[in-house]
Amino acid sequence: MLPRERIAAALRGATPQGEPGLVAFITAGYPQRKKFREHLSAVSAAADVVEIGVPFTDPMADGMTIQRSSREALRQGVNLQWILDELGAIKDRNTPLLLMSYLNPLLTYGYERLAAAALAAGVCGFIVPDLPLDESAALSAALDVHGLALVQMVTPVTPLERLARLCAASQGFVYAVTMTGTTGKSVAVPDEVITYLERVRSKASVPVCAGFGIRSREQVLRLRGHVDGVIVGSALVELLERNESPQAWLRALRHDTV
C-alpha cells in the first residue's frame, strides 16, 4: 500500500459505526522539544491520522494558539530537519503521519530530497496551506515518485469548478475548511456548512475531513454522516500546554463517554 493510501484507509476504517475519523494536529516540539516523541505517541494512540506542524515564522492560516506554539518551537530550535530526524528514530509507526508546513521550509530543503527523507522518516504526505493548486506541480511530482500525498484544501467560498479540480487533485483526503479566516475559533456548524460539506463529498474520491474550529463532541455529532473525518488542532495544542491527557480528550470526541 502506498503511503498516501494508508491515510485514506485509516480514515475509512476508523469507526465502522459511522463516527468520523480523527486527524489530530500537534506542533512539533511544543510545548517542550524533549517531549515531542512522548506527545506524538500519546496522540497517535487515540487518533487515526496525526498532522505534525512544522514551525514557521509567519503561519498565515493559523490563529493565535498555533502561532504561539510555532514561535516557541522555533525558539527551542525545532526545524524541518530535526523533525525528520526525530521521526526517523521512532521504530513503531502504525498511525499515518502528515507534515503540515508552509512552503518556504520545503522549498529550501529541496523537493526531491524532501520526498526521499520524508518517506524514510515514515511520513505519508504533506499539507501546504500557502501552495495554490496551480503552482503545486513540482512538489506534487516529487512526492508522487514515493507515493506520498499532497492534501488539497477547500473552503466554503471555493467556486464549484475549482472545488472539483481541488477534489480531483487531493490525495489522502480533502481538507474541507469549515469557515473563512484562521484556525482556532469554535464553529457552530450551521446548515450551510453541512450543505457545503456534502458538496465537497460529492466531488471527492478520497475521504473528506472537516477542519478549523473543531473543539467539542457536539460538533463531531453534528458532522457525523457528512464527513469522513474531523481535524482538531488548536484545542489539542492548548490541552498539551495545560499538560492534560490528549488520549482522554480525543477519545471523548469520538465517544459520548471517555
N, C-alpha and C positions, 0 to 999 in steps of 0.2 A: 504494500500500500504506500502510495506517495505521501510525503509529509503533509501536503495540503489536504489530501483525502482524509487523513487522521482527524483533522479539525472538524470537517463535516460529519464524519462518522461518530465522533464523540458527542456532538450536539444532537444528532438524530437518535442516538442510543441512550441519551441521558436519562430520560424518565418516560417509560412507556405509558404511564398513567395520564400523560398529557401536560405535565408540568414542563415549562420551558427549561432548557439547559442554562447553566450559569457560566458566564465568562467573567472572571474576576481580574480586576486591574490592580497592580501594585507598582509603585515607583521603585526601580532598582536601587537598593542600598539605603532606603528610607524606612523608618526613622534612623536606624543605625546600620551603617555599612556592614559591620561584623555580624549582624543578624539576618543578612539577606537570605542565606540558604535556609535558615530556620523558618523565616516568614514564608518563603516560597514553598517549602514542604507543607506547612500548615494550610496554606491557601489551596495548594494542589490537592490536598486530601478531601476538600469539600466542594471544589469547583470542577467543571467539566473541561474547561479551557482556561489557561492563565495568560493574561496580557501583561507584559512587563514593559513599563515605561522607561525609555532611555532619557535621562535628564537632559534638558536643553535650556538655554538661556532665555528663549522667547517662545514659550509654549502657547501660541496664539489661540488654540481651540480650547484651552483648559481654563477652568475657574481658579479661584484663589487657593483652594486646598492643594491642587496638583501643582500649581505654580510654586507654592511654598515648599512642597516636597521636592520639587525639581531643583530649586535653588540650594536647599540643604544637602541634597545628594551630591550636587556638583561641588559644594564646599568640602565635602568629605572625600573628594577625589574620584567619584564614580564617573566612568565614561563607557563608551561602547566596547572598547577592548576589554576592560575589566569585567563587564557583564558577560561577554562571550567566554572569557577565561573561567569565570565562576560557574557558568552553566556547563562548560565542558568538563569540569571536575566532578559534576554530580553523576553518579553511576546509574541510579534508578530513576528513569524519566518516563513515567506512564502517561501523565497528563500532557496533552499537546500545549506547546508554548508558542506565543506570538510576541514579537517585539513591536512596540508602538514607538515610532521615532519620527521626529521631523526630518526633513530631507538633508539638511547640511551635514550632520554626522555620517550619514550613509554615503553621501557624495564624496566626502573627504576620505572615507575608508576605501572607496572603490567598489563598484557594484559586483564585479566578478569575484574579487577577494572576499567581499562581504558574504555573498551567497555560499561560497565554499566553507567559510568559517562558521556561518550560521548552521549549516547542515551538520557540521562536526560537533557543534555545541548542543544539538538536539532541538533547534528552533524549527518550527513548521511553517512560519510565514511572518509577514510584516503588515502593519497598518501605518500609513504615512499621510497624516491629515493635510499637509500642505503640498501634496503632489497631485495635480489635476490628472485626470484620466488621459487627457490629450498629450501630456508630457511624460507619461509613465512607461513608454515603450522600452527604453533602455534598461530600467530596473526590472521590469516585468520579464524581459528576455533573459537577464542574468539569473533571476530566481527560477525561471522555468526550467533551466538546464538541470536543476537539482530537485525539481518537483515542489518548490516552496510557493506558498500562497502570497498573493498581493491582494489584500482585502480592500474593497472599494466602499466609500461612504456615500449615503444618500440622505437627503433632508426633506422635510415637508414641502419645501418650495422648489425642489428639483423638477424641472419641466419633464413631462411624460416621455418625450423622445430620448432625452438624456438619461432619465431613470432607467429606461430599457437598456441603453448602452452600458451603463454602470453595472446593472444587474448581470448582464451577459458577460462582462469582463471580470467580475469579482470571483475570487477563489477562496475556499474555506467557508466563508459566509459573507452575506451582505450586512454591512454595519448601517442600520437604519437609525439615524439621529432623530430623537423624538421631538426636538424643538430647535428653533434658531437661537444662536448665542453660544455661550461657553458651557462647559461641564459644571456640575456641582449643584445646580438648583433642582429642587424637587419638582416632579412633573405629575399633574393630576390625571393625565391620560384621558382627555375628553374624547367624545365620539369622533371628531375629525381626525385625531391621531390614529384611532383604530382603523378608520377608513383608509388613511394613508398607508398604514402597515399592511393592510390587506392588498392594497395596490402594489406594494413592493413585492409581496409574496407571489402575486400573480405573474410577475416578470422574472422572478429568480429561479434558478435551477439548483442553487445551493441554499443552505439554511439562512434564515433572516433573523438577526439579533437586534433588539432594541436597546439603545444606549443613550446616555446623558440624563442624569437626574433620577435614576432608579435607586430607591432607598428603603422601600418597605415591602412587606408581604402583601399589603393591599394592592400595590401597583403590580406586583407579579401576578396576583389573581386576576386583575383587570386585563392583563396582557395574555393570559393563558388562552391558548387556542388561536391566537392571532400572530404569534411569532414562534420561532423555534428556540430562541434563547434570549436572555436578558444580560446586559453588560453592567456591572457595578464597579464604580471607580472611586469617586470622592468619598463616599460614605465608608468604604473599606479602608482607604488611606487614613481617614480620621480615626477609625477604630484602632488601627495599628499605632497611631500616635498616642492613644489612650492606653496602650498595652493590654487591650482586651483580646479575647479569643476570636480569631477570624473564622474558625471552623463552626463554632456555635452560631454565630451570626449568619453565615452563609447557609447553614442547614435550616435556620429559622425562615429564611427567604423562600426556601423550597417546600417547607412543610408548615402546617398550621401550628405545630408544637416543635420545640427544639429536640 
